[in-house]
Amino acid sequence: MTDDMAVGLAGFAALFLMILLQVPVGIAMALVGVIGTGILIGFEPALALLAIEPSAALASESLAIIAMFLVMGNLAHAGAVR
């Protein structure tokens, strides 16, 4: 078993344990992700990735398309389009 696989299995076990302990799923996933990435590539790059990735995800076109589709649906509903 490689080190990467061992870290992944330990992270999965830690995630499952935190969910059983009723830690909110988002917090549990964030902790396991940051700590696992920190173990694999170092904690400084992991924290830098934590700062960069959310803004990159929010700037993606697919999320903008979803938001515009919801706005279009609201406008169609308000205008009584059937």
Backbone as ProteinMPNN parsed JSONL, in Angstrom:
{"seq_chain_A": "MTDDMAVGLAGFAALFLMILLQVPVGIAMALVGVIGTGILIGFEPALALLAIEPSAALASESLAIIAMFLVMGNLAHAGAVR", "coords_chain_A": {"N_chain_A": [[0.853, -1.178, 0.0], [0.597, 2.156, -0.906], [1.864, 5.325, 0.314], [0.153, 7.433, -0.293], [-2.279, 6.119, -0.634], [-2.658, 5.127, 1.93], [-2.965, 7.494, 3.377], [-5.315, 8.406, 2.197], [-7.156, 6.366, 2.931], [-7.027, 6.621, 5.72], [-8.021, 9.212, 5.956], [-10.621, 8.828, 4.98], [-11.608, 7.126, 6.974], [-11.397, 8.86, 9.165], [-13.187, 10.855, 8.373], [-15.606, 9.397, 8.33], [-15.754, 8.744, 11.047], [-15.97, 11.306, 12.211], [-18.441, 12.073, 11.162], [-20.07, 10.201, 12.412], [-19.769, 11.153, 14.984], [-21.336, 13.335, 14.875], [-20.384, 15.705, 13.77], [-20.752, 18.514, 11.688], [-21.179, 17.835, 8.205], [-19.907, 19.343, 6.169], [-17.884, 20.714, 7.574], [-16.431, 18.536, 8.551], [-15.568, 17.37, 6.128], [-14.009, 19.469, 5.122], [-11.982, 19.681, 7.07], [-10.763, 17.109, 6.904], [-9.95, 17.186, 4.234], [-8.132, 19.406, 4.134], [-6.209, 18.654, 6.045], [-5.396, 16.156, 5.007], [-4.39, 16.939, 2.474], [-2.395, 18.6, 3.413], [-0.695, 16.736, 4.619], [0.135, 15.305, 2.385], [1.241, 17.19, 0.482], [2.358, 19.179, 1.989], [1.834, 21.626, 4.556], [1.833, 24.403, 4.167], [1.514, 24.821, 1.295], [-1.003, 23.579, 1.18], [-2.669, 25.246, 2.692], [-2.459, 27.527, 1.132], [-3.717, 26.596, -1.162], [-6.239, 26.272, -0.103], [-6.967, 28.914, 0.139], [-7.023, 29.775, -2.513], [-8.637, 28.064, -4.151], [-11.542, 28.261, -3.527], [-12.255, 30.81, -4.604], [-11.629, 30.422, -7.27], [-13.446, 28.441, -7.937], [-15.847, 29.811, -7.611], [-15.647, 31.62, -9.652], [-16.123, 30.203, -11.9], [-17.667, 29.41, -15.047], [-19.792, 27.638, -15.102], [-21.154, 27.809, -12.652], [-22.094, 30.408, -12.825], [-23.876, 30.139, -14.921], [-25.844, 28.539, -13.771], [-26.844, 30.291, -11.816], [-27.86, 32.355, -13.455], [-29.843, 30.928, -14.807], [-31.622, 30.434, -12.711], [-32.402, 33.075, -12.134], [-33.663, 33.682, -14.544], [-35.827, 31.889, -14.397], [-37.181, 32.932, -12.16], [-37.914, 35.461, -13.147], [-39.589, 34.659, -15.242], [-41.609, 33.443, -13.799], [-42.56, 35.608, -12.275], [-43.516, 37.189, -14.301], [-45.662, 35.771, -15.092], [-45.434, 33.827, -17.107], [-46.492, 31.165, -19.033]], "CA_chain_A": [[0.0, 0.0, 0.0], [1.4, 3.371, -0.992], [1.582, 6.341, 1.335], [-1.035, 8.183, -0.71], [-3.461, 5.308, -0.357], [-2.823, 5.07, 3.387], [-3.515, 8.79, 3.791], [-6.702, 8.425, 1.742], [-7.959, 5.484, 3.78], [-7.111, 7.238, 7.051], [-8.934, 10.345, 5.827], [-11.985, 8.302, 4.877], [-11.989, 6.651, 8.309], [-11.59, 10.041, 10.017], [-14.436, 11.485, 7.94], [-16.707, 8.567, 8.808], [-15.809, 8.892, 12.504], [-16.504, 12.632, 12.538], [-19.872, 12.077, 10.858], [-20.708, 9.465, 13.504], [-19.743, 12.024, 16.164], [-22.269, 14.406, 14.544], [-19.739, 16.926, 13.287], [-21.37, 18.847, 10.396], [-20.488, 17.166, 7.107], [-19.022, 20.288, 5.491], [-16.711, 20.95, 8.417], [-15.655, 17.294, 8.566], [-14.91, 17.226, 4.831], [-12.974, 20.498, 5.01], [-10.858, 19.302, 7.929], [-10.08, 15.951, 6.326], [-9.3, 17.614, 3.0], [-6.969, 20.266, 4.395], [-5.179, 17.879, 6.744], [-4.863, 15.172, 4.066], [-3.56, 17.648, 1.504], [-1.208, 19.043, 4.14], [0.208, 15.596, 4.798], [0.673, 14.881, 1.093], [2.068, 18.181, -0.218], [2.85, 20.175, 2.936], [0.731, 22.427, 5.076], [1.817, 25.746, 3.578], [0.788, 24.778, 0.02], [-2.406, 23.202, 1.406], [-3.39, 26.445, 3.118], [-2.539, 28.402, -0.042], [-4.76, 26.014, -2.0], [-7.502, 26.577, 0.565], [-7.284, 30.315, -0.134], [-7.186, 30.011, -3.948], [-9.654, 27.226, -4.788], [-12.932, 28.749, -3.489], [-12.479, 31.912, -5.542], [-11.603, 29.862, -8.622], [-14.711, 27.73, -8.15], [-16.916, 30.799, -7.751], [-15.475, 32.335, -10.91], [-16.355, 29.306, -13.029], [-18.833, 29.745, -15.859], [-20.925, 26.743, -14.841], [-21.937, 28.351, -11.546], [-22.782, 31.603, -13.317], [-24.998, 29.686, -15.738], [-26.899, 28.093, -12.849], [-27.45, 31.487, -11.222], [-28.657, 33.045, -14.47], [-31.031, 30.11, -15.056], [-32.552, 30.698, -11.614], [-32.944, 34.421, -12.343], [-34.609, 33.584, -15.652], [-37.022, 31.231, -13.883], [-37.905, 33.884, -11.308], [-38.533, 36.47, -14.009], [-40.698, 34.03, -15.957], [-42.687, 33.237, -12.832], [-43.125, 36.917, -11.925], [-44.242, 37.689, -15.458], [-46.763, 34.831, -15.334], [-45.226, 33.115, -18.367], [-46.957, 29.775, -18.896]], "C_chain_A": [[0.897, 1.24, 0.0], [1.01, 4.346, 0.114], [0.328, 7.139, 0.992], [-2.316, 7.421, -0.386], [-3.721, 5.218, 1.148], [-3.416, 6.371, 3.914], [-4.98, 8.884, 3.387], [-7.608, 7.561, 2.602], [-8.106, 6.044, 5.19], [-8.057, 8.437, 7.029], [-10.38, 9.897, 5.735], [-12.479, 7.816, 6.232], [-12.252, 7.828, 9.249], [-12.886, 10.76, 9.662], [-15.643, 10.712, 8.461], [-16.873, 8.706, 10.317], [-16.397, 10.245, 12.896], [-17.996, 12.731, 12.232], [-20.634, 11.319, 11.936], [-20.759, 10.283, 14.789], [-20.591, 13.279, 15.96], [-21.599, 15.757, 14.3], [-20.417, 17.257, 11.954], [-20.513, 18.354, 9.224], [-19.514, 18.104, 6.395], [-17.75, 20.556, 6.267], [-15.825, 19.717, 8.437], [-14.899, 17.112, 7.256], [-13.785, 18.24, 4.661], [-11.752, 20.134, 5.848], [-10.069, 18.148, 7.336], [-9.337, 16.354, 5.056], [-8.05, 18.435, 3.235], [-5.857, 19.472, 5.071], [-4.567, 16.833, 5.811], [-3.968, 15.806, 3.015], [-2.282, 18.15, 2.157], [-0.208, 17.928, 4.347], [0.872, 15.231, 3.476], [1.603, 15.906, 0.456], [2.672, 19.225, 0.711], [1.732, 21.109, 3.342], [0.694, 23.84, 4.502], [1.154, 25.749, 2.201], [-0.688, 24.405, 0.182], [-3.222, 24.412, 1.835], [-3.497, 27.459, 1.982], [-3.624, 27.907, -0.997], [-6.136, 26.296, -1.426], [-7.925, 28.022, 0.304], [-7.63, 30.542, -1.607], [-8.404, 29.295, -4.524], [-11.08, 27.749, -4.678], [-13.199, 29.889, -4.467], [-12.447, 31.415, -6.983], [-12.902, 29.125, -8.93], [-15.858, 28.714, -8.348], [-16.832, 31.556, -9.067], [-15.762, 31.455, -12.123], [-17.65, 29.671, -13.758], [-20.032, 28.874, -15.519], [-21.768, 27.241, -13.677], [-22.686, 29.61, -11.964], [-23.995, 31.211, -14.157], [-26.154, 29.238, -14.852], [-27.608, 29.298, -12.24], [-28.327, 32.22, -12.234], [-29.919, 32.256, -14.827], [-32.067, 30.331, -13.96], [-33.184, 32.081, -11.741], [-33.976, 34.401, -13.464], [-35.913, 32.923, -15.198], [-37.847, 32.144, -13.005], [-38.593, 34.963, -12.134], [-39.718, 35.891, -14.775], [-41.884, 33.807, -15.026], [-43.361, 34.567, -12.48], [-43.926, 37.497, -13.086], [-45.399, 36.803, -15.86], [-46.657, 34.175, -16.702], [-45.632, 31.663, -18.159], [-46.681, 29.007, -20.138]], "O_chain_A": [[1.828, 1.353, 0.798], [-0.031, 4.205, 0.756], [-0.461, 7.48, 1.873], [-3.302, 7.998, 0.072], [-4.872, 5.232, 1.585], [-4.274, 6.353, 4.797], [-5.802, 9.388, 4.153], [-8.708, 7.979, 2.963], [-9.178, 5.956, 5.788], [-8.81, 8.653, 7.979], [-11.265, 10.506, 6.336], [-13.627, 8.059, 6.603], [-13.202, 7.806, 10.032], [-13.604, 11.222, 10.548], [-16.592, 11.306, 8.973], [-17.996, 8.777, 10.816], [-17.224, 10.327, 13.805], [-18.735, 13.396, 12.957], [-21.72, 11.737, 12.337], [-21.679, 10.129, 15.591], [-20.562, 14.187, 16.791], [-22.169, 16.81, 14.584], [-20.64, 16.348, 11.154], [-19.285, 18.447, 9.253], [-18.405, 17.693, 6.055], [-16.664, 20.62, 5.691], [-14.603, 19.831, 8.349], [-13.724, 16.742, 7.262], [-12.729, 17.914, 4.119], [-10.618, 20.265, 5.387], [-8.841, 18.201, 7.273], [-8.213, 15.907, 4.829], [-7.018, 18.192, 2.608], [-4.689, 19.606, 4.706], [-3.351, 16.64, 5.817], [-2.904, 15.274, 2.699], [-1.215, 18.134, 1.543], [0.999, 18.15, 4.259], [2.053, 14.884, 3.453], [2.655, 15.534, -0.062], [3.433, 20.079, 0.254], [0.8, 21.357, 2.577], [-0.385, 24.416, 4.366], [0.303, 26.602, 1.947], [-1.531, 24.863, -0.59], [-4.355, 24.583, 1.383], [-4.496, 28.169, 1.871], [-4.362, 28.707, -1.573], [-7.09, 26.532, -2.169], [-9.119, 28.317, 0.255], [-8.444, 31.41, -1.92], [-9.135, 29.885, -5.32], [-11.8, 27.691, -5.675], [-14.258, 29.931, -5.093], [-13.17, 31.94, -7.83], [-13.4, 29.18, -10.055], [-16.745, 28.475, -9.167], [-17.838, 32.078, -9.547], [-15.655, 31.917, -13.259], [-18.599, 30.175, -13.156], [-21.173, 29.322, -15.634], [-22.991, 27.105, -13.711], [-23.8, 29.849, -11.499], [-25.027, 31.88, -14.108], [-27.313, 29.525, -15.15], [-28.836, 29.322, -12.157], [-29.426, 32.66, -11.895], [-30.956, 32.853, -15.119], [-33.262, 30.407, -14.246], [-34.377, 32.241, -11.482], [-35.034, 35.021, -13.355], [-36.994, 33.367, -15.586], [-39.075, 32.142, -13.085], [-39.731, 35.335, -11.848], [-40.738, 36.56, -14.938], [-43.035, 33.967, -15.432], [-44.587, 34.643, -12.398], [-44.902, 38.215, -12.873], [-46.052, 37.06, -16.871], [-47.665, 33.984, -17.383], [-45.173, 31.01, -17.222], [-47.0, 27.82, -20.213]]}, "name": "protein", "num_of_chains": 1, "seq": "MTDDMAVGLAGFAALFLMILLQVPVGIAMALVGVIGTGILIGFEPALALLAIEPSAALASESLAIIAMFLVMGNLAHAGAVR"}
